[in-house]
Amino acid sequence: MTRPVMELRDFRRLSMEPGGRTRVAFHIPTDLFSFTGIDYRRVVEPGTIEVMLGRSSADIRLRVEIVLTGGVRVVGEGRALVSTSEVDLL
């Protein structure tokens, strides 16, 4: 199954003063990394996910790798498909 090169999973628009600092935490459920397999079931596969943060897809400022472990998991009813975020001004 061919997957997109990049997929938007969450975003948060911030207004900051020049030189300002803030902390943003994104909570992304594993179910958001699921896709429809060749057998038409929605699954999450183990492997490495690269999470990128930036101003846009062309202006990435931070890259983090997350490793999903375990076996292939079928995602059924009750799946979590909404991410959340928190902002703390420093």
N, CA, C and O of each residue as an XYZ file, in Angstrom:
360
protein
N       0.849     -1.177      0.000
C       0.000      0.000      0.000
C       0.890      1.234      0.000
O       1.754      1.369      0.867
N       0.697      2.121     -0.942
C       1.484      3.345     -1.020
C       0.880      4.396     -0.107
O      -0.319      4.669     -0.161
N       1.712      4.973      0.719
C       1.270      6.004      1.655
C       1.785      7.362      1.195
O       2.800      7.430      0.502
N       1.104      8.447      1.569
C       1.597      9.792      1.225
C       2.955     10.059      1.866
O       3.290      9.462      2.889
N       3.722     10.941      1.276
C       5.029     11.319      1.815
C       4.851     12.056      3.138
O       5.613     11.827      4.078
N       3.853     12.937      3.224
C       3.544     13.688      4.446
C       2.039     13.707      4.639
O       1.270     13.720      3.679
N       1.633     13.706      5.916
C       0.225     13.829      6.255
C       0.100     14.786      7.440
O       0.820     14.646      8.428
N      -0.807     15.752      7.347
C      -1.054     16.672      8.453
C      -1.905     15.966      9.495
O      -2.997     15.488      9.188
N      -1.411     15.898     10.723
C      -2.132     15.216     11.802
C      -2.673     16.193     12.836
O      -3.651     15.884     13.516
N      -2.062     17.359     12.967
C      -2.551     18.380     13.883
C      -1.837     19.679     13.562
O      -0.767     19.672     12.954
N      -2.420     20.778     13.964
C      -1.741     22.059     13.855
C      -2.265     22.969     14.944
O      -3.362     22.778     15.470
N      -1.479     23.938     15.261
C      -1.866     24.942     16.253
C      -1.290     26.267     15.804
O      -0.078     26.379     15.621
N      -2.127     27.272     15.622
C      -1.655     28.596     15.221
C      -1.295     29.374     16.484
O      -2.086     29.451     17.425
N      -0.095     29.947     16.494
C       0.380     30.710     17.647
C       0.774     32.108     17.215
O       1.355     32.300     16.146
N       0.456     33.077     18.048
C       0.927     34.452     17.848
C       1.922     34.731     18.967
O       1.600     34.617     20.150
N       3.139     35.099     18.569
C       4.185     35.337     19.561
C       4.926     36.613     19.228
O       5.025     37.016     18.069
N       5.437     37.233     20.258
C       6.297     38.397     20.085
C       7.677     37.914     19.617
O       8.058     36.782     19.916
N       8.425     38.745     18.895
C       9.782     38.362     18.513
C      10.600     38.003     19.755
O      10.595     38.740     20.740
N      11.296     36.878     19.704
C      12.106     36.417     20.826
C      11.300     35.717     21.900
O      11.870     35.242     22.883
N       9.968     35.639     21.735
C       9.112     34.985     22.725
C       9.310     33.473     22.720
O       9.782     32.893     21.743
N       8.937     32.854     23.834
C       9.065     31.399     23.959
C       7.738     30.819     24.422
O       6.986     31.452     25.164
N       7.473     29.628     23.976
C       6.277     28.914     24.414
C       6.541     27.419     24.323
O       7.451     26.971     23.626
N       5.741     26.674     25.028
C       5.837     25.212     24.971
C       4.500     24.696     24.427
O       3.433     25.065     24.918
N       4.578     23.846     23.417
C       3.379     23.258     22.827
C       3.501     21.748     22.935
O       4.522     21.176     22.551
N       2.465     21.099     23.454
C       2.443     19.637     23.560
C       1.309     19.112     22.685
O       0.158     19.523     22.833
N       1.640     18.210     21.784
C       0.645     17.567     20.934
C       0.418     16.149     21.440
O       1.375     15.423     21.712
N      -0.823     15.760     21.563
C      -1.197     14.406     21.973
C      -1.859     13.754     20.759
O      -3.004     14.054     20.422
N      -1.116     12.858     20.113
C      -1.585     12.242     18.864
C      -1.832     10.760     19.117
O      -0.879     10.010     19.329
N      -3.097     10.319     19.099
C      -3.391      8.898     19.318
C      -2.771      8.037     18.213
O      -2.701      8.451     17.056
N      -2.337      6.870     18.576
C      -1.750      5.941     17.606
C      -2.715      5.649     16.462
O      -2.286      5.422     15.331
N      -4.016      5.652     16.749
C      -5.009      5.372     15.703
C      -4.907      6.344     14.531
O      -5.300      6.001     13.417
N      -4.385      7.552     14.760
C      -4.237      8.511     13.669
C      -3.163      8.093     12.662
O      -3.091      8.658     11.571
N      -2.339      7.122     13.012
C      -1.334      6.611     12.080
C      -1.854      5.393     11.311
O      -1.098      4.731     10.601
N      -3.144      5.105     11.457
C      -3.717      3.940     10.773
C      -3.972      4.249      9.302
O      -4.034      5.407      8.890
N      -4.116      3.195      8.537
C      -4.445      3.312      7.116
C      -5.237      2.079      6.703
O      -5.251      1.075      7.415
N      -5.887      2.157      5.564
C      -6.655      1.032      5.057
C      -5.722      0.117      4.280
O      -5.123      0.523      3.284
N      -5.603     -1.126      4.745
C      -4.719     -2.094      4.114
C      -5.333     -2.706      2.864
O      -6.455     -2.371      2.485
N      -4.589     -3.607      2.228
C      -5.066     -4.224      0.984
C      -6.294     -5.100      1.215
O      -7.016     -5.416      0.269
N      -6.537     -5.496      2.467
C      -7.734     -6.283      2.782
C      -8.887     -5.388      3.248
O      -9.883     -5.889      3.771
N      -8.762     -4.060      3.062
C      -9.782     -3.057      3.386
C     -10.050     -2.925      4.883
O     -11.087     -2.393      5.281
N      -9.132     -3.400      5.708
C      -9.251     -3.193      7.152
C      -8.339     -2.037      7.537
O      -7.254     -1.873      6.979
N      -8.789     -1.241      8.494
C      -7.997     -0.121      8.991
C      -7.013     -0.664     10.026
O      -7.425     -1.260     11.021
N      -5.714     -0.459      9.794
C      -4.689     -1.037     10.660
C      -3.621     -0.010     11.029
O      -3.417      0.989     10.340
N      -2.944     -0.298     12.152
C      -1.743      0.434     12.551
C      -0.616     -0.586     12.520
O      -0.707     -1.634     13.159
N       0.437     -0.287     11.784
C       1.579     -1.195     11.680
C       2.725     -0.687     12.544
O       2.885      0.520     12.723
N       3.531     -1.616     13.084
C       4.724     -1.187     13.815
C       5.720     -0.556     12.849
O       5.711     -0.838     11.651
N       6.560      0.286     13.384
C       7.578      0.920     12.556
C       7.914      2.303     13.081
O       7.456      2.707     14.149
N       8.712      3.014     12.323
C       9.167      4.340     12.713
C       8.320      5.404     12.029
O       8.117      5.367     10.816
N       7.833      6.346     12.818
C       7.062      7.480     12.315
C       7.911      8.727     12.542
O       8.412      8.945     13.645
N       8.073      9.536     11.514
C       8.784     10.799     11.675
C       7.757     11.907     11.871
O       6.925     12.155     10.997
N       7.819     12.569     13.015
C       6.933     13.689     13.322
C       7.723     14.965     13.063
O       8.842     15.128     13.549
N       7.123     15.864     12.292
C       7.800     17.105     11.923
C       6.980     18.296     12.398
O       5.753     18.294     12.305
N       7.664     19.306     12.903
C       7.019     20.541     13.322
C       7.631     21.684     12.543
O       8.844     21.731     12.337
N       6.790     22.601     12.114
C       7.304     23.732     11.366
C       6.236     24.751     11.066
O       5.078     24.600     11.457
N       6.634     25.774     10.376
C       5.702     26.822      9.956
C       4.826     26.348      8.805
O       3.694     26.804      8.646
N       5.355     25.434      8.009
C       4.622     24.851      6.885
C       5.358     23.574      6.491
O       6.412     23.267      7.048
N       4.814     22.838      5.543
C       5.486     21.617      5.088
C       6.801     21.926      4.385
O       7.662     21.055      4.262
N       6.958     23.160      3.927
C       8.195     23.574      3.271
C       9.180     24.218      4.247
O      10.308     24.530      3.868
N       8.762     24.420      5.507
C       9.602     25.102      6.493
C       9.597     24.312      7.809
O       9.093     24.787      8.826
N      10.159     23.115      7.772
C      10.203     22.229      8.934
C      11.316     22.685      9.867
O      12.448     22.898      9.430
N      10.994     22.839     11.169
C      11.961     23.315     12.155
C      12.456     22.222     13.096
O      13.529     22.352     13.687
N      11.682     21.143     13.241
C      12.044     20.083     14.178
C      11.542     18.750     13.643
O      10.423     18.654     13.140
N      12.384     17.716     13.756
C      12.008     16.355     13.350
C      12.275     15.415     14.521
O      13.335     15.464     15.145
N      11.299     14.560     14.808
C      11.409     13.593     15.894
C      10.920     12.246     15.376
O       9.893     12.173     14.701
N      11.654     11.181     15.690
C      11.216      9.838     15.299
C      10.528      9.155     16.469
O      11.025      9.182     17.595
N       9.393      8.547     16.199
C       8.635      7.773     17.183
C       8.581      6.346     16.667
O       8.275      6.121     15.496
N       8.873      5.385     17.523
C       8.853      3.978     17.115
C       7.603      3.311     17.679
O       7.411      3.262     18.894
N       6.753      2.796     16.787
C       5.581      2.033     17.194
C       5.991      0.573     17.281
O       6.539      0.026     16.324
N       5.733     -0.067     18.420
C       6.140     -1.453     18.627
C       4.922     -2.354     18.712
O       3.789     -1.878     18.797
N       5.159     -3.652     18.690
C       4.080     -4.634     18.754
C       3.711     -5.115     17.370
O       4.389     -4.815     16.387
N       2.634     -5.861     17.307
C       2.181     -6.386     16.026
C       1.239     -5.432     15.317
O       0.940     -4.342     15.806
N       0.780     -5.867     14.152
C      -0.214     -5.095     13.410
C      -1.503     -5.098     14.225
O      -1.944     -6.145     14.700
N      -2.100     -3.925     14.383
C      -3.331     -3.808     15.172
C      -4.455     -3.320     14.277
O      -4.321     -2.309     13.588
N      -5.567     -4.048     14.294
C      -6.748     -3.630     13.546
C      -7.470     -2.566     14.367
O      -7.726     -2.748     15.557
N      -7.791     -1.459     13.716
C      -8.470     -0.350     14.372
C      -9.957     -0.474     14.063
O     -10.363     -0.431     12.902
N     -10.762     -0.628     15.104
C     -12.193     -0.813     14.912
C     -12.998      0.337     15.471
O     -12.534      1.475     15.543
N     -14.225      0.009     15.868
C     -15.094      1.016     16.466
C     -14.442      1.568     17.723
O     -13.671      0.878     18.391
N     -14.754      2.804     18.036
C     -14.173      3.440     19.217
C     -12.769      3.951     18.991
O     -12.088      4.337     19.941
N     -12.325      3.959     17.745
C     -10.966      4.434     17.466
C     -10.837      5.916     17.789
O     -11.803      6.671     17.683
N      -9.651      6.320     18.179
C      -9.361      7.713     18.536
C      -8.762      8.415     17.330
O      -7.616      8.148     16.967
N      -9.513      9.302     16.707
C      -9.056      9.966     15.496
C      -8.946     11.482     15.637
O      -8.933     12.209     14.644
N      -8.867     11.948     16.885
C      -8.738     13.384     17.130
C      -7.524     13.616     18.028
O      -7.394     13.002     19.087
N      -6.648     14.504     17.594
C      -5.500     14.867     18.427
C      -5.830     16.134     19.204
O      -6.752     16.871     18.854
N      -5.075     16.374     20.248
C      -5.258     17.583     21.067
C      -3.907     18.244     21.257
O      -2.860     17.638     21.027
N      -3.948     19.486     21.676
C      -2.697     20.195     21.946
C      -2.885     21.127     23.140
O      -3.995     21.559     23.448
N      -1.776     21.422     23.796
C      -1.754     22.335     24.937
C      -0.643     23.350     24.717
O       0.428     23.011     24.212
N      -0.903     24.597     25.099
C       0.098     25.658     24.949
C       0.378     26.268     26.304
O      -0.547     26.643     27.024
N       1.669     26.373     26.662
C       2.106     27.029     27.895
C       3.045     28.159     27.498
O       4.108     27.915     26.928
N       2.663     29.371     27.791
C       3.546     30.492     27.517
C       4.639     30.523     28.570
O       4.356     30.387     29.760
N       5.887     30.700     28.147
C       7.031     30.700     29.071
C       7.478     32.117     29.364
O       8.427     32.321     30.121
